[in-house]
Amino acid sequence: MSKLKYFLAGLLIMAMTSCMQKESELFLFVGSYADATDPGIHLYRFDVEKGMAVPVKSLSGIQDPSYLAVSQDGKFVYSVSETAVPDAKVCAYSFDKHTGTLSLLNEQKTDGSAPCYIWVDSKRRMAVTANYNGGSISVFPISADGTLQPAKVYAYEGGTPGSERQAVPHLHCVYASPDEAYLYANDLGTDRIYKYDIIASDKGWGLREGTPASFSLPAGEGPRHAVFHPNGKWAYLIGELSGRVVFMQYDKGNLTPVQSVEADTLHASGSADIHITPDGRFLYASNRLKGDGIAIFSIDPANGQLTKVGYQLTGVHPRNFVITPNGKFLLCACRDCNVVQVYEIDKQSGLLRDTEKDIRVSKPVCLKFTNR
């Protein structure tokens, strides 16, 4: 009997060790397009020094979990289900780092079709989705146990009649100012960035229309994703339709455009994601539909202006990508060739080198790391 106990204890230790992180590892979540009966959220351990991924677990039970948000403490994961109303929803999961297990806590309807993006604040007070076909955003208060409360929906109007992709509002991204005093919502359909004050009240945290209520961009820009520079003074936006990166000065909630540079010289109207290295030296923007790849820019440390320094061809339909916190690797989700590519970043030039350490996964579209 004692031998059996030792044997079982050994198996338990081995199982736990397989999910435990090494000092150089972070957990990597991959969201994808998938039927609810198929694995849709995938978990890996990723070595940020070696650029290697080890699969841990996959989760089914949710239709098209195309965008994820991980709480700052790494204990909760929130996923959209990018479907039409009435099925469109957000699912809240608890995450056990020791076992690599996601456990469903609850789910709430977005009441807005095709939620394609979700943001959660650093203190886990609220989750907000951008509902692309719903022309709206949904704001979910988050309870202390990580569960979602019912959403309040903010719907928008406008658009260009007769336009193929801008006839109505299409909300594509929500993000906060560096101090989380303001929330912004990018509307591809009306070429606007909506602004809100993030406020606290007796009923919890919520939004109040900002002053001004929105910022207008040039017609046909099609604002998609945006990112703030680590210094908190500059913001950069990728226009899906224009294929341009817009550099904006940030001051007390206001965004002032300063420079616009081409990321997509083929004008395919398929630009997607945008990120900056942790040291603030380089900016990357992904492009799809033609010449699929990532445009590479250097950032002038004195004034934030961009200079294009290169272009890295990728797999088919590069959508979301992510940079490791140490700035060593860039991982790119290529939806239509079922792979996450791992590129090493040259810290002097910003150029990318394909490590060929691909992560094979069906229709990947979102990549998120946990904090340690």
C-alpha positions in Angstrom: 0.0 0.0 0.0 2.8 2.4 0.9 4.3 1.9 -2.6 1.0 2.7 -4.2 0.7 5.9 -2.2 4.2 6.9 -3.2 3.4 6.1 -6.9 0.2 8.1 -6.8 1.9 11.0 -5.0 4.6 10.9 -7.8 1.9 11.1 -10.5 0.3 14.1 -8.7 3.6 15.9 -8.5 4.3 15.3 -12.1 0.9 16.6 -13.1 1.3 19.7 -11.1 4.8 20.3 -12.3 3.6 20.1 -15.9 1.5 23.2 -15.4 3.9 25.1 -13.1 5.7 28.0 -14.6 9.5 28.3 -14.9 11.0 31.7 -14.0 11.2 32.6 -17.7 7.6 31.5 -18.5 4.3 33.3 -18.8 0.9 31.8 -19.6 -0.3 32.6 -23.1 -4.0 32.5 -24.0 -5.1 32.2 -27.6 -8.6 33.1 -28.6 -10.0 31.8 -31.9 -12.9 31.3 -34.2 -14.4 28.0 -33.3 -17.7 26.2 -32.9 -18.9 25.8 -29.3 -18.3 22.1 -29.5 -14.7 22.5 -30.5 -11.7 23.9 -28.5 -11.8 27.7 -28.8 -9.6 29.1 -26.0 -6.1 27.6 -25.9 -3.6 27.9 -23.0 0.2 27.6 -23.4 3.3 28.1 -21.3 5.6 30.5 -23.2 9.3 30.9 -22.5 10.0 34.6 -23.0 13.8 33.9 -23.2 13.7 30.9 -25.6 10.6 31.7 -27.6 9.1 28.3 -27.1 5.5 27.4 -26.4 4.2 24.3 -24.5 0.5 23.5 -24.7 -1.3 23.1 -21.4 -5.0 22.9 -22.0 -7.8 23.9 -24.4 -11.4 24.9 -23.6 -14.6 24.4 -25.6 -18.2 25.5 -24.8 -18.1 29.0 -26.2 -18.8 30.0 -29.8 -16.2 32.2 -31.5 -14.1 33.4 -28.5 -12.3 35.9 -30.7 -11.1 38.3 -28.1 -10.0 37.9 -24.5 -9.0 40.0 -21.6 -7.0 38.8 -18.7 -7.3 40.5 -15.3 -4.2 42.2 -14.0 -3.8 39.7 -11.2 -4.1 36.8 -13.7 -7.0 35.2 -11.7 -9.8 35.9 -14.2 -10.3 35.7 -18.0 -13.1 37.3 -19.9 -14.0 36.3 -23.4 -16.4 37.6 -26.0 -18.6 35.2 -28.0 -18.5 37.1 -31.4 -22.0 36.1 -32.5 -25.2 37.8 -33.5 -27.9 38.9 -31.0 -29.5 37.2 -29.0 -26.5 34.8 -28.6 -23.8 37.5 -28.4 -22.3 37.4 -24.9 -19.3 37.6 -22.6 -18.1 34.7 -20.4 -16.3 35.2 -17.1 -13.8 32.5 -16.1 -11.6 32.0 -13.0 -8.1 30.8 -13.8 -6.1 28.4 -11.6 -2.4 28.9 -12.4 -1.4 25.7 -10.6 -3.6 23.4 -12.7 -4.0 25.6 -15.8 -7.8 25.3 -15.5 -10.4 27.8 -16.6 -13.7 27.5 -14.8 -16.8 29.3 -16.0 -18.2 31.7 -13.5 -21.1 33.2 -15.4 -22.0 34.8 -18.7 -24.0 37.9 -19.7 -25.6 39.1 -22.9 -24.0 42.0 -24.7 -27.3 43.1 -26.3 -25.1 44.2 -29.2 -24.2 42.0 -32.2 -20.7 40.7 -32.9 -18.7 41.8 -29.8 -15.1 41.8 -31.2 -13.1 43.4 -28.4 -13.2 43.4 -24.6 -11.3 45.6 -22.1 -11.1 45.1 -18.3 -9.7 47.8 -16.0 -6.7 47.2 -13.8 -8.7 47.0 -10.6 -11.3 44.6 -12.2 -14.2 47.0 -11.7 -15.8 46.8 -15.2 -15.5 45.0 -18.5 -16.4 46.8 -21.7 -17.0 45.3 -25.2 -17.0 46.9 -28.6 -19.9 45.5 -30.6 -19.0 45.7 -34.3 -22.3 44.9 -35.9 -24.3 46.3 -33.0 -22.8 49.8 -33.4 -22.5 50.0 -29.6 -20.4 49.3 -26.5 -21.6 47.2 -23.5 -20.4 48.1 -20.0 -20.5 45.2 -17.4 -19.9 45.9 -13.7 -17.7 43.2 -12.2 -18.5 41.8 -8.8 -15.8 41.0 -6.2 -15.9 37.3 -7.1 -15.1 38.1 -10.7 -18.6 37.5 -12.1 -20.2 39.9 -14.5 -23.3 41.9 -13.8 -25.8 42.8 -16.6 -24.6 45.3 -19.1 -25.5 48.9 -19.8 -25.4 49.5 -23.6 -24.3 52.7 -25.3 -25.5 52.8 -28.9 -24.3 55.2 -31.6 -25.7 56.7 -34.8 -24.3 58.1 -38.1 -22.4 56.7 -41.1 -22.2 57.4 -44.8 -25.3 56.1 -46.7 -24.3 53.9 -49.6 -20.9 53.2 -48.2 -19.9 49.5 -48.2 -18.2 49.5 -44.8 -19.2 52.9 -43.2 -22.9 53.0 -43.7 -23.5 52.6 -40.0 -21.4 52.7 -36.8 -19.0 49.8 -36.3 -17.4 49.9 -32.8 -14.1 48.1 -33.0 -12.0 48.8 -29.9 -12.3 50.2 -26.3 -9.3 51.3 -24.3 -8.4 53.5 -21.3 -6.1 56.4 -20.8 -2.9 55.5 -18.9 -4.4 56.7 -15.6 -7.7 55.0 -16.4 -9.5 58.3 -15.9 -11.0 58.1 -19.4 -12.3 55.5 -21.7 -12.2 55.7 -25.5 -14.2 53.8 -28.1 -13.1 53.6 -31.8 -15.9 53.7 -34.3 -14.7 52.4 -37.7 -18.1 53.3 -39.2 -18.2 57.0 -38.4 -14.5 57.9 -38.2 -14.8 58.9 -34.6 -13.2 58.2 -31.2 -15.8 58.5 -28.5 -14.6 59.7 -25.1 -16.0 59.0 -21.6 -15.1 59.9 -18.0 -14.7 56.8 -15.9 -16.5 57.6 -12.7 -17.5 56.0 -9.3 -21.0 56.3 -7.8 -23.1 54.8 -5.2 -24.1 52.1 -7.7 -20.5 51.3 -8.6 -18.2 52.2 -11.5 -19.5 53.6 -14.7 -19.1 56.0 -17.6 -20.1 59.6 -18.2 -20.0 61.3 -21.6 -16.8 63.2 -21.9 -16.0 66.7 -22.9 -15.8 66.7 -25.9 -17.9 63.6 -26.4 -15.9 62.5 -29.4 -12.9 63.3 -31.7 -13.3 63.2 -35.5 -10.8 61.7 -37.8 -10.5 62.2 -41.6 -13.2 60.6 -43.7 -12.4 57.0 -44.6 -9.9 56.5 -41.8 -11.8 53.6 -40.3 -10.2 53.7 -36.8 -9.6 50.2 -35.5 -7.1 49.6 -32.6 -5.0 52.1 -30.6 -2.2 52.0 -28.1 -0.5 54.5 -25.7 3.2 55.0 -25.5 4.9 53.8 -22.3 5.5 57.5 -21.4 1.8 58.2 -21.3 2.0 61.3 -23.4 1.5 59.8 -26.9 -1.1 57.6 -28.5 -1.1 55.8 -31.8 -4.1 54.5 -33.8 -4.3 52.2 -36.8 -6.9 53.0 -39.4 -8.3 49.7 -40.9 -9.6 51.4 -44.1 -6.9 54.0 -44.6 -4.0 51.7 -43.7 -2.4 54.6 -41.8 -1.0 55.0 -38.3 -2.2 58.2 -36.7 0.1 59.7 -34.0 -1.7 61.8 -31.4 -0.6 63.9 -28.5 -2.4 63.0 -25.3 -3.2 65.7 -22.6 -5.8 65.5 -19.8 -8.1 63.3 -21.8 -7.7 65.0 -25.1 -6.2 63.5 -28.3 -4.7 65.8 -30.9 -3.5 64.3 -34.2 0.1 65.2 -35.1 1.3 62.8 -37.8 -0.2 60.3 -40.2 2.0 57.6 -41.9 1.3 54.7 -44.2 1.5 51.2 -42.7 -0.3 49.6 -45.7 1.3 50.8 -49.0 -0.9 48.4 -51.0 -4.1 50.2 -49.7 -5.9 46.9 -49.1 -8.1 48.4 -46.3 -7.3 45.5 -44.0 -5.0 47.0 -41.3 -5.7 45.3 -37.9 -3.6 45.7 -34.8 -0.9 48.0 -33.3 1.6 47.6 -30.5 4.7 49.3 -29.1 7.8 47.6 -27.5 8.1 48.0 -23.8 11.1 50.3 -24.1 9.0 52.6 -26.3 11.5 52.6 -29.2 9.5 50.7 -31.9 5.9 50.5 -33.1 4.3 47.6 -35.2 1.1 47.5 -37.2 -0.4 44.4 -38.9 -1.9 44.5 -42.4 -4.2 41.9 -44.1 -5.8 41.1 -47.5 -2.8 42.0 -49.6 0.9 41.7 -48.8 0.0 40.3 -45.4 2.6 41.4 -42.8 3.7 43.8 -40.2 4.9 47.4 -40.8 7.8 48.4 -38.5 8.4 52.0 -37.3 10.9 53.6 -35.1 9.6 56.2 -32.6 11.6 59.5 -32.1 12.1 59.7 -28.3 12.1 63.5 -28.4 8.8 64.1 -30.1 7.1 60.7 -30.7 7.1 61.0 -34.5 7.3 57.8 -36.6 9.8 56.7 -39.2 9.1 53.5 -41.2 12.1 51.2 -40.9 10.9 47.9 -42.4 8.1 45.4 -43.3 7.9 41.8 -42.2 5.8 39.4 -44.4 3.8 37.0 -42.3 1.3 34.1 -42.7 -2.1 34.6 -44.1 -4.5 37.2 -42.4 -2.3 38.4 -39.5 -4.9 39.8 -37.1 -3.9 40.3 -33.4 -0.3 40.2 -32.3 1.4 40.6 -28.9 4.9 41.5 -27.7 6.5 39.7 -24.7 6.9 41.9 -21.6 10.7 41.7 -22.0 10.5 43.0 -25.5 12.3 40.0 -27.0 9.6 38.3 -29.1 6.6 39.3 -31.2 3.9 36.7 -31.6 1.5 37.0 -34.5 -1.9 35.2 -34.9 -2.3 34.3 -38.6 -6.0 33.2 -38.8 -6.2 31.7 -42.2 -3.1 29.5 -42.1 -3.8 28.2 -38.5 -0.6 29.3 -36.9 0.9 31.7 -34.3 4.3 32.8 -35.6 7.1 33.7 -33.2 9.4 36.5 -34.3 12.5 37.7 -32.4 12.8 41.5 -32.2 16.2 43.1 -33.0 16.4 45.6 -30.2 18.7 47.9 -32.2 16.8 48.0 -35.5 13.3 46.9 -34.5 13.4 44.4 -37.4 11.8 40.9 -37.0 13.4 37.5 -37.5 11.1 34.4 -37.9 12.3 31.9 -35.3 10.2 29.2 -37.0 8.9 28.1 -33.6 5.3 28.2 -34.8 2.4 27.4 -32.6 -0.1 25.3 -34.6 -3.7 26.2 -33.6 -7.0 26.5 -35.5 -8.0 30.0 -36.6 -6.1 32.1 -34.0 -7.2 35.7 -33.7 -6.3 36.9 -30.2 -3.1 36.6 -28.0 -2.9 37.5 -24.3 -0.2 37.0 -21.7 -0.8 36.8 -18.0 1.4 38.7 -15.6 3.6 36.6 -13.3 
